[in-house]
Amino acid sequence: MAGNSNEHRLTLEPEKQILLNNHIEEHFTAGDIVRDIIIGASDGLTVPFALAAGLSGANVASSVILTAGIAEVAAGAISMGLGGYFIFKKISSKSFTLLMIFTVSNFAHIF
């Protein structure tokens, strides 16, 4: 039994064998995009809700909660967008750090 390797070989009809030999597998190729969307959505929804819950517990006015939530969504979008852009473009971490400092200093007046 160990000497005969063709014992368990599957035999197909010639037409099916031709189809099988010419078959090309096509797989889903947008895995990175889907991963980024899922991670971005989970991060983008978790932090604003946590901020709103924390501010609600602090008994602040609704306008403050709304303003802080909008500011956080804008800051998170900028941060995630720049992070994705720089990772994709493989720019050095020093350039990324300098740009983040510039961005934060320009949006610091919101708070």
Number of C-alpha atoms within 10 A of each C-alpha: 6 5 6 7 8 8 9 7 7 6 8 10 7 9 8 11 12 11 10 11 8 9 9 8 5 6 7 5 8 8 10 9 10 11 11 13 13 12 11 16 11 11 14 18 11 11 15 20 12 12 15 17 12 13 18 14 9 9 9 11 10 12 9 13 19 14 13 18 19 13 16 17 16 13 16 17 15 15 15 15 13 16 14 13 13 15 13 9 9 10 11 10 11 9 10 17 11 10 13 16 10 11 15 13 10 10 12 9 7 9 7
